[in-house]
Amino acid sequence: MSIEQKMNIPINNNPIDLAITIAEAVKSVLNRQESILLDAKKAAEFIGIGRTTWYQLYSENKTPNPIRLNKRVLWKKQELICWSEAGCPNRYNWEKIQNQI
């Protein structure tokens, strides 16, 4: 099997078919990109809890501080990973940890 067949590239080398195939491949890759900022629902799913529980933890200062982008409240995915690896400390302790890094 040729590389063209493996990549589903038209073998007839028609420039239009090739351009369409490349555009579809790029679109597919872009659709698979993961967001680096998560809203409350996605942050809760990422951590493995419900959205209501997430909001409760947030109101009790038990989550990292979110960032505000226009009217949206978002959490950095990478920060959630580090926060969970640190044992999910409350916001005050998490900020102390962050300041030490």
N, C-alpha and C positions, 0 to 999 in steps of 0.2 A: 504494500500500500504506500503510495507516494505521500509526501508531506502535505500536498494540496488536498488530497483526499482526507487525511487525518484532520486537517483544519477546516474541512468543508469549504474550501476555496474552489470556485468553478475552474475546471481544467481548460475550458475553451478560451481562457484569457481575454474574454470580452471585458473591456475596461468598465463598462457600466455594471456588469454582474460583480466584478471584483470590488468596485467602489461600494456597492450595496452590501456585500458580504463584510467588508471592513467596517462600514458604519454600524451594521448589526452587531459585530463583535465588540466594538467600542461601547455601544449602548449597553450590551450585556455586562461588560466589566464595570461600567459606571453604576449600573443598577445594583451590583453586588457590593459596592463600597459601603462600609458601615459608617454610621454617623458618629462623630466624636462628641456631640452634645446630645443629651437625652432629656426629654421632658419627664414629668413626674411619673407618668404611666410606664414609659420605657425604662426609666431608672429603677422603678419598683420591680418590673419584670426582670431586668438585668440582675438585680440583687436576689430575686427569688421570693418577693413578698407582694402583697396586694397594694394597689394604689392608695386605699384608705389608710393602711398601716404606714405606708411611706409618708403620707401627709401628717399622720400623727407623730411619727418620729421627727419629721421636719419641724413641726410646731414645738416639740420638746427639745429642740436643739441637739438632736441625736444623729443628724446627717451632716455631711459637708455643706458649706455654704454654696448655694447655687449662684449662677451668674444670671444677670437680667439682660436680655437682648430685646429691645423694644418692650413689648408687654409680656414677652415669654420668659418663663422661669426655667432654666436649664442647668443640668449638672454635667460636668466633664466626665466622660466615660473613663478615661485613664485615672482620674482622681478617685472615682468609685472603686476601681480595681485596687489601687493602693490602700484606700480606706478599708476595704473589706479584708485585704491581706494583713492589715494592722489590727484586725479584730473589731472593726466597726466602733471605734471610740466616739464619745460624744464630741460635739463641735468644738468645745473649748479645748479638750485634750488633742483633738485632731489638728487644730490650728497651732498648738504648741509643737506637735510633732513636725508639722510642715515648716515651722520657723527654724527648726533644728537642722533641716536638710539643706 
